[in-house]
């Protein structure tokens, strides 16, 4: 079967890899000049099922109100402007801010994330792919004692769902990562997830695209998608600025741009972009830079050591599909990173980047078939696109190949929103 994958980010390229392995003829189209040049380019770098808790939970509305109007808040909502996409998404988001919905959504997200981590490990063993990977786990540190105690209570539940979480004292956290010493008086404790990993998603995507090409996958870079074309209730082709691309099946992996294109065929995808920022800098003093991946709970920042570089990333801004960079929001990342790891590198010379993360109201990706029987969705992964990419790609390849996926697909499709 000929399959056309729309999007050459980490999700699209992993889809192409597993489709090619299943024996399909695969073509990938992307407007960028290469693979992994949008949201996959400079993200936080963590393979982190430990971050599977959904954004929508009982504490979020109160926290959002506290942050309202603060430009330096970890999460910025631009509610003051008229944006029907945001208001519709926000209404669905609030409906998911209950304890029962948060539990269901956590289970669904973990189902994909844990499976995906195992798929990545198998892929790495099979191919020997390199991407500045580290497999020493992720340490989640807390400053607020109340937040830490809440995390301790959640650790047992998450372990029961298949994600090992180890509670660490401040001293144990410092033993795991001595570079945290500058902040040790502020810390209340940590949660360590030894099974989690980190790595450069952009390097992974580019290297996997090269492996895909060796399997015969054709990439059409620098090609803008103009529309989706239907005939008799099925998709038949994609119109681009370089001509028409035909296929037997289509996979939409366009991240935040998926809902705009899906409208061409009458599908409504409840996805909204959350702009995130990152700073990448050379490590000048290895003793002051973390060697394992770190998550700073209070400032909602993540840190990944990528070879001789340090990636610092975080914040979220709900402000539509623009990539205008805010100096204030970029400074959130550099200021707090410098305070946590002073002397690790020259933060004044950090490479600043921002990208749009495709977030669903329940923080669960949208995977599987649509009412158009040859159009499949692999999108809406939010901040966990790198974490879920391999598992999502494998699932899509199984579905298109008429094989039962290895995980339960209940609650992962578009049908859960009863929109299409």
Residue pairs with C-beta under 8 A, 6 or more apart in sequence:
1 24
1 25
1 248
1 249
1 400
2 24
2 25
2 26
2 27
2 246
2 247
2 248
2 249
3 19
3 24
3 25
3 26
3 27
3 247
3 248
3 249
3 250
3 251
3 400
4 27
4 28
4 29
4 238
4 245
4 246
4 247
4 249
4 250
4 251
5 12
5 15
5 16
5 19
5 26
5 27
5 28
5 29
5 250
5 251
5 253
6 12
6 29
6 30
6 225
6 238
6 250
6 251
6 252
6 253
6 254
6 261
7 28
7 29
7 30
7 252
7 253
7 254
7 255
8 28
8 29
8 30
8 32
8 34
8 35
8 36
8 37
8 205
8 209
8 219
8 221
9 30
9 35
9 36
9 38
9 39
9 40
9 205
9 253
9 255
9 385
10 36
10 40
10 201
10 204
10 205
10 385
10 386
10 389
11 253
11 255
11 378
11 379
11 381
11 385
11 388
11 389
11 392
11 393
12 28
12 30
12 251
12 253
12 254
12 378
13 28
13 35
13 36
13 205
13 208
13 209
13 212
13 393
14 208
14 389
14 390
14 392
14 393
14 394
15 251
15 253
15 378
15 392
15 393
15 396
15 397
16 26
16 28
16 209
16 212
16 217
16 393
17 123
17 208
17 211
17 212
17 215
17 217
17 393
18 393
18 394
18 396
18 397
18 398
19 26
19 251
19 393
19 396
19 397
19 400
20 26
20 212
20 215
20 216
20 217
21 215
21 397
22 397
22 398
22 400
22 401
22 403
23 401
24 397
24 400
24 401
25 216
26 212
26 216
26 217
26 218
27 217
27 218
27 219
27 220
27 245
27 247
28 209
28 212
28 217
28 218
28 219
28 220
29 219
29 220
29 223
29 225
29 238
29 240
29 245
30 37
30 219
30 220
30 221
30 223
31 222
31 223
31 224
31 225
32 38
32 221
32 222
33 221
33 222
34 206
34 209
34 221
35 205
35 206
35 208
35 209
35 219
35 221
36 201
36 202
36 204
36 205
36 206
36 209
37 202
38 255
38 355
38 356
39 255
39 256
39 355
39 356
39 357
39 358
39 385
40 201
40 202
40 205
40 385
40 386
41 201
41 202
41 353
41 355
42 202
42 278
42 280
42 311
42 313
42 351
42 353
42 355
43 201
43 276
43 278
43 313
43 355
43 357
43 385
43 386
44 276
44 278
44 302
44 304
44 311
44 313
44 314
44 383
44 386
45 198
45 199
45 200
45 201
45 293
45 302
45 304
45 306
45 311
45 313
45 386
46 138
46 196
46 197
46 198
46 293
46 295
46 302
46 304
46 386
46 387
47 117
47 120
47 196
47 197
47 198
47 199
47 386
47 387
48 113
48 138
48 193
48 196
48 293
48 295
48 302
48 384
48 387
49 110
49 113
49 114
49 117
49 163
49 193
49 195
49 196
49 387
50 138
50 140
50 158
50 163
50 165
50 191
50 193
50 196
50 295
51 295
51 383
51 384
51 387
52 106
52 109
52 110
52 113
52 158
52 163
52 384
53 102
53 106
53 154
54 96
54 102
54 105
54 106
54 109
54 362
54 363
54 364
55 93
55 359
55 363
55 382
56 93
56 94
56 96
56 97
56 101
56 102
56 105
56 361
56 362
56 363
57 97
57 99
57 102
58 97
58 98
58 99
58 102
60 97
61 94
61 97
63 75
64 75
64 77
67 73
67 74
67 75
67 76
67 77
68 77
68 79
70 76
71 326
71 328
71 329
72 328
72 329
72 331
72 332
74 299
74 300
74 314
74 315
74 316
74 332
75 300
75 315
75 316
75 317
75 318
76 315
76 316
76 317
76 318
76 319
76 329
77 90
77 318
78 86
78 317
78 318
78 319
78 320
79 86
79 90
83 320
85 259
85 272
85 320
86 272
86 318
86 320
88 270
89 270
89 271
89 272
89 361
92 270
92 361
92 362
92 417
93 361
95 101
95 361
96 102
96 105
96 361
96 362
96 363
101 362
104 411
105 362
105 363
105 364
106 158
106 161
107 161
108 362
108 364
108 411
108 412
109 363
109 364
109 365
109 384
110 158
110 161
110 162
110 163
111 407
111 408
111 412
112 364
112 365
112 367
112 388
112 391
112 392
112 395
112 407
112 412
113 384
113 387
113 388
113 391
114 162
114 163
115 391
115 394
115 406
115 407
116 387
116 388
116 389
116 390
116 391
116 392
116 394
117 195
117 196
117 197
117 387
117 390
117 391
118 391
119 390
119 391
119 393
119 394
120 197
120 389
120 390
123 129
123 208
123 390
124 133
127 208
127 211
129 204
129 207
129 208
129 211
130 203
130 207
131 199
131 200
131 201
131 203
131 204
131 207
132 199
132 200
132 203
132 306
132 307
132 309
133 197
133 198
133 199
133 204
134 197
134 198
134 199
134 291
134 292
134 293
134 304
134 305
135 197
136 194
136 291
136 292
136 293
137 192
137 193
137 194
137 195
137 196
137 197
137 292
137 293
138 192
138 193
138 196
138 197
138 198
138 292
138 293
138 294
138 295
139 168
139 173
139 176
139 177
139 190
139 191
139 192
139 292
139 293
139 294
139 295
140 151
140 190
140 191
140 192
140 193
140 294
140 295
140 297
141 173
141 180
141 183
141 187
141 189
141 190
141 294
141 295
141 296
141 297
142 148
142 151
142 187
142 188
142 189
142 190
142 191
142 297
142 298
143 186
143 187
143 188
143 297
143 298
144 188
144 297
144 298
145 188
147 188
147 297
147 298
148 188
148 189
151 191
151 297
152 167
152 189
152 191
154 165
155 165
155 166
155 167
155 191
156 165
158 165
159 165
163 193
163 195
164 193
164 194
164 195
165 191
165 192
165 193
166 191
166 192
166 193
166 194
167 189
167 190
167 191
168 176
168 189
168 190
168 191
168 192
169 189
169 190
170 184
170 187
170 188
170 189
170 190
172 190
173 180
173 187
173 189
173 190
173 192
174 180
174 181
174 184
176 190
176 192
176 292
177 290
177 291
177 292
177 294
178 287
179 287
179 288
179 289
179 290
179 291
179 341
179 344
180 187
180 290
180 294
180 340
182 288
182 339
182 340
182 341
182 342
183 339
183 340
196 293
197 293
198 292
198 293
198 304
198 305
198 306
199 304
199 306
200 306
200 307
200 311
201 385
201 386
204 386
209 217
209 219
212 219
213 219
220 240
220 242
220 245
223 240
223 241
223 242
224 240
224 241
225 238
225 239
225 240
225 254
225 261
226 239
226 240
226 241
227 238
227 239
227 261
227 264
228 235
228 238
228 239
228 250
228 261
228 264
228 265
228 375
229 235
229 236
229 237
229 238
229 239
229 244
230 236
230 265
230 372
233 372
233 373
234 372
234 373
234 374
235 250
235 265
235 372
235 374
235 375
236 246
237 244
237 245
237 246
237 247
238 244
238 245
238 247
238 250
248 374
249 374
249 375
249 376
249 400
250 374
250 375
250 376
251 376
251 377
251 378
251 396
251 400
252 258
252 261
252 262
252 375
252 376
252 377
252 378
252 379
253 378
253 379
254 261
254 379
255 356
255 357
255 358
255 379
255 381
255 385
256 271
256 272
256 273
256 321
256 356
256 357
256 358
257 321
258 269
258 271
258 358
258 377
258 379
258 380
259 268
259 269
259 270
259 271
260 321
262 268
262 269
265 372
265 375
266 420
267 370
267 371
267 372
267 375
267 414
267 419
267 420
268 419
268 420
269 366
269 377
269 379
269 380
269 414
269 419
270 360
270 361
270 417
270 419
271 358
271 359
271 360
271 366
271 379
271 380
272 318
272 358
272 359
273 318
273 320
273 321
273 356
273 357
273 358
273 359
274 316
274 317
274 318
274 356
274 357
274 359
274 382
274 383
275 316
275 317
275 318
275 319
275 322
275 323
275 329
275 354
275 355
275 356
275 357
276 313
276 314
276 315
276 316
276 317
276 354
276 355
276 356
276 357
276 383
277 313
277 314
277 315
277 325
277 329
277 330
277 332
277 333
277 352
277 353
277 354
278 311
278 312
278 313
278 314
278 333
278 352
278 353
278 354
278 355
279 311
279 312
279 313
279 330
279 333
279 334
279 337
279 347
279 350
279 351
279 352
279 353
280 306
280 309
280 310
280 311
280 312
280 350
280 351
280 353
281 309
281 310
281 312
281 344
281 345
281 346
281 347
281 349
281 350
281 351
282 308
282 309
282 310
282 345
282 346
283 289
283 305
283 308
283 309
283 310
283 344
283 345
284 343
284 344
284 345
284 346
285 343
285 344
285 345
288 341
288 342
288 343
288 344
289 305
289 310
289 341
289 344
289 345
290 303
290 305
290 310
290 341
290 344
291 305
292 305
293 302
293 303
293 304
293 305
294 302
294 303
294 340
295 301
295 302
295 303
296 302
296 303
296 314
296 336
296 340
299 314
299 332
299 336
300 314
300 315
300 316
301 312
301 313
301 314
301 315
301 333
301 336
301 337
301 340
302 312
302 313
302 314
303 310
303 311
303 312
303 313
303 337
303 340
303 341
304 310
304 311
304 313
305 311
310 337
310 341
310 344
310 345
312 333
312 334
312 337
312 350
313 333
314 332
314 333
315 329
315 332
315 333
316 357
316 383
317 326
317 329
321 356
323 354
323 355
323 356
325 352
325 354
329 354
330 352
330 354
333 352
334 347
334 350
334 352
337 347
338 347
357 381
357 382
357 383
357 385
358 379
358 380
358 381
358 382
358 385
359 380
359 382
359 383
360 366
360 380
360 382
362 416
363 382
364 380
364 411
364 412
364 416
365 378
365 379
365 380
365 381
365 382
365 384
365 388
365 392
365 412
366 377
366 378
366 379
366 380
366 412
366 413
366 414
367 377
367 378
367 392
367 395
367 396
367 409
367 412
367 413
368 376
368 377
368 395
368 396
368 399
368 409
368 412
368 413
368 414
369 375
369 376
369 377
369 399
369 413
370 376
370 377
370 414
370 420
371 420
376 396
376 399
376 400
377 413
377 414
378 392
378 393
378 395
378 396
381 387
381 388
381 389
381 392
391 407
394 405
394 406
395 405
395 406
395 407
395 409
398 404
398 405
398 406
399 405
414 420
